[in-house]
């Protein structure tokens, strides 16, 4: 579906519908970030943004089944520039390099070293301040973190029983992104002590997420936009809600690609839960 002229919103809504039709739920709102936007671009309910020729378009998808989470991402390049085709290959090369060596009790520093070596081997940089991460039941981000460049202070290892999303980003820029723009993704950090200013129907939708991230698109049309906005504002003001704005390179000419799989660390190896064909 990711083609020039297609609505971003149509793609993510179709993805989320597919997940529900096959017995799962979105572990977080599907997101599609383009070009210098590395992550967390989630189309708003009325977003009319369309893919354009030349876009480096990421698609980041999470699924939960009974609260157990899988997280995966891919990049589609809508053009013919050989350098940008190589950029897409670079993030995938970083992921493949990590999967090739990942093993129980392996130091995460070593995993990061393989990711960085593979991306730099294609002539690009990792995005240094974005990392892979553990996942847990009803939780999308837990320890350990998996940087795309080794952290010499980190002593963490892949241990049997861990579920880890390995998520390298490759860039033709400096490799640093920051929050910029309106947040569309949110996550409850603690329940409110008082319900004053919180719409009951909106809160019911949020509560049904069981702590997983949600978006403005997550609310049915039966909940008015005003009720959604007042509820979000109240929860943010009281410190009950975390917002996740898009993560963007400060140079709009920069391009960023992403690749991601989730693994289970077993006693004698790993299993890639998001691999095609399972």
N, C-alpha and C positions, 0 to 999 in steps of 0.2 A: 503493500500500500504506500510505502514511502516514495513518492514521486513528485516532481514539480507540479504545483497547482492543487495538491491535496491538502485539506485542512489538517493541521496538527491535532486538533481536538477530535476529529473523526478517527484518526489512527489510535489514539490512546483509549477512546471510548470503545472501539472495536476490540482492542486487546483485552480490556477489562471485562467486556461481555463474553469473550471467548473463555477467559479464566472461570467466570461464574458458570457458564454453560457446561464446563467440564468438571465441576464439582469442587472447585477451590474458591478462594477469595483473594482479591488484591492485598498483598502484604503492605503495600503503600500505593499511592496513586501512580499510575504509569506516567512516565515523564519522557519528553523528547526535547533535547537541547541541541541547538545548532551552532556550528562555527565557533566563535570565541566563548560561547556559553558552554561550560563543561558539564554542568549537572543542575538538577532541581528546577528546570523549566517545566512547569505543569500548566497546560492550557486552562484558562478560566472558563466558566460555563458559556460565555458568549465570545470567546476568543476567535477571531476570524483570520489568524495568522496561517499562511500556507507555506509549504515547502517551496523553495525556489531552486532553479538550475544553479549548480555550483555549491549547494549546501553540503556541509559535513554534518550529517544528522545522526545524533545518538538516540537510542531507544533503551530505556532502563525500566525493567519490569520485575516486580516481586509477586510471589504467589505464597499464600498460606493454605495449608490443609490441616485442620484441627490445631491451628496455631503454629505449626512447624513451617519455617520460612525457607524459601529458595529465592535467590536474587541473581538476575542475569542481565546482561546488556550487550548491545551490538551497535555497530556504526555502519551507515549507508552513505556513500559519497555520490552525489547527484551531478557528476561531471566527468571530465575526461583528462584533467590535469594529472600527469604521471606522478608528480610530487605528492599530491593529495591522496592518490591511490596508495602510495607508499606510506603515508601517514596513517591511513586506516590499517595497513598491514602491520605497522609498528606497534600499535596497542595490542593487536592480536598476537604478535610475536612475543610481547612481554607476558601475556597471559599463558600462551603455550609453553614458554620457557619455565614459568612457575609450575604449571601442572606437570611438566616432564620430570621435575626433581622433587616435588612435594612428597613428604614422607613423614610418618610418625616420629616425633622427637627431634625433627629438624629445626634448627635455629631459624627464626623468621628473618634475621639478618641475611642469611644465605638465600632465602627465597627472594628477598628484595634485591639482592645483588644480581640475581639472574634476570629479574624484570628490567632493571636499569640497563644491564649489558645488552639485552635484546633490543630495547627501544633505541639506545644510542647506536647500536649496530646498523639501524635503518636510517641514521642521520638526524634523529629527533631527540627531544628531552622528555622525561616523564613530567607530569604535573606533580610537583614535589609535595604540595600541601593537601593532596587528596590521597586517601588510603583505602585499601581493602579493610575488611572488618569481620569479626565474628557475628553470627546470628544465633538467636535463641528462640525459645517458644514465646510467641507474641512479642518478640523483640527483634527489630531489624538491625540494630547496631549494638554489639557487645565487644568485649575484648576477645582475642587480641587484635590489634591494628596491624595491617600489612602494608607498609609504605612501599612506594615504587622505587625507593632509593634506601640503602641500608642505614639504619640508625645505630650508631656504635654504642649508644647507651642502652639499647633495648636488649634484654636477655630472654625475651619470650620465645617459646617453642610451640610447634604444632604438636598437640597432645591428643592421644586417642580419645574420641568422644566429642572433640570440637567440631563445630560446623562453621566454615569460614568462607566468606565471599572474597575472591581475589579479583581486583578491579583496577587494572592499570589504565591510566590516561596518557596519551602521547600528544606532544604539541610541537609546533614550529616556533613557539614563543619562549619566554623565559621560564615558564613552568610554575607560575604562581597565580592563583585565582582568589577572588574575594567576593563577598556577598554584594549583590547589586540588583535593585529592582524590587517589585512588589512580590511578597511571598504568597504562594498559592498552596503550599504544603505546610501542615501543622501537626503537632503531636502533643498530647496531654502529658504533662510531667507529674501532676498530682491532682486529685479531685478537688473541686472547690469546696470550701467550708460552708459557704452560703450560696444559695441559688438566686439571690437578688440580681436582676439584670440578665439572667441566663434564660433563654427561651427553652421551654420544656421539650418541645419537639426536636429542636436543634441539638440539645444535650443528649437526647435519646440516641440520635444517629452517632454522635461522638462516642458515647458510652459503648455502643455495640461494636466499635472498632477494637475494644479490649486493649487499648494502649498503642495500637498500630497507627502510623501516620494516616492522615486523611487530607482532603482538599475541599475547596468550595464546590467542586463538581460532585463530591460525595453526597451532598444533600439533595433529597428529592424535591421536585418542584412544589410539593405541598408545604415545604418550609420556605417562608418568604425570604428573599435576599436581605431585607432589613433585619429580620430575626437572626439570620446567620451572621451578619456583620456585627450586630450588637453583642451577640454571644461571643464571637471571636474577640472583640475588643475587650469585653469584660474579663475573659479568661486570660488574655495577654496582660492586662493591667494588674491582675491579682497574682501573676507569676505561675499560673496553672498550665500555661500553654507555651510551647516553643514554636517559633516560626522559622521556616527554611527558605529564604530568598534564593533566587538563582545564583550560581557560582560562576563568575565571569572573569576572563582575562581583561586587564585594563586596556589592552590594545585591541580595538575592534577588528583589526586585520588578521589577528592570530586565528589559527584553526586548531581544534582539539578533537581527537578521536578517543574512543573508549571500547574496552572489551571486558567481559566479566562472566565468571562461572562461580557456582557454589560447590564446595567439596565437603564431604564428611571424612574426618580423619579416623581411620580404623586402626586396629592393632597391627596389621600387616600391610598397610598401604592407604590409599585414598579412594573414594568414590566420588565422581563428578555427578551431582544430582541434577544439574541443568543441561547435561549433554544431550544433543539431538539423538533420538532413537530410543530413549528410555521409555 
